[in-house]
Amino acid sequence: MGSTGAEVPVLLVRDLLVEFGTGDGRLRAVRGVDLDVRRGELVALLGESGSGKSVTARAVMGLTEPGQTVEATEMRLSGTDLLTSTERARRALRGRRMSLVMQDALSALNPVLSIGDQLGELFRVHERSSRRVARRRAAEMLSLVGISDPGRRVDQYPHQFSGGMRQRILIAMAIALEPDLLIADEPTTALDVTVQAQILELLDRLREQLGMGVLLITHDLGVVSEVADRLFVMYAGRIVETGAAAEVLDHPRHPYTRALLRSVPQAGDLGRDLLTIPGSPPSPAQVPAGCSFHPRCTLAVDRCLSERPLLELVEVGRGAACHRSEELSDAAAI
Ligand code: SF4
């Protein structure tokens, strides 16, 4: 990975708050999130749907909706202050220095333009390339993301590609201008398991090859365990656990992470019932007092109902927001 302590992270976010206006007042979907991604690093933001992951990603990208407010004490892209950047400057950063890949490749691509025209437009607009050069660069990008026979396929249309290939094309578009940061929001959700693995391998290879930071938004622990260097686990708009992916997955220090892990099929589980987490994540309008996970937590004690646990350092490079995280360090104890 090759990062050093002195290196400026490609993404630094401190105390991010995102609120939406509704008929019933303001709802806070993201409640004080800290995040950082280093160059060449793949960081996963993990949580169930509705935890605030995608809202966080869109806030970083500057893609806010009407009535939405975004505040933070710090938000920087490779040192550039995103909080004081004008909307025009933010637009210029999107695509060139940070880009977003979503899960729905078919609707993200224009059905009436060839892939070469769509990819090539990036080079024509941003690098003022001629049509001929743009087409050649587009074919190079197809090759880079593992699409064979790129010289021919560059003239084809989205419907002529499989779902996995279309996802590769979206990734090609996102990395064409070699951004510092790629945010991939559930990029493999709609794909079958084999194709998922191929897309993850591609992201893994590209972040190393291009030295970019990748923030992978996912609800899928299987995806995380394949490729992530570090992990941020999100619940009800907050980060509840963070650390090196291998350590968090091997020794979770938060009951939510532990419950997520226990709900994933493991080798040897054949014929055994999977444990599911009871209930569902709270809506931003009804976040419980105290620890927001307490109605679903099998380890909750009285204190959890009234006192919100802060995200605290539990080991070097590891954070957890749980009153009982110390006990969880000895997993056999509880
Ligand atoms: Fe469970 Fe309490 Fe920890 Fe929250 S603080 S995760 S309710 S044990």
Residues whose N, C-alpha, C, O or C-beta is under 5 A from the ligand:
A	BS01	SF4	P255 C291 F293 H294 C297 L299 A300 V301 C304 P309 A321 C322 H323 R324
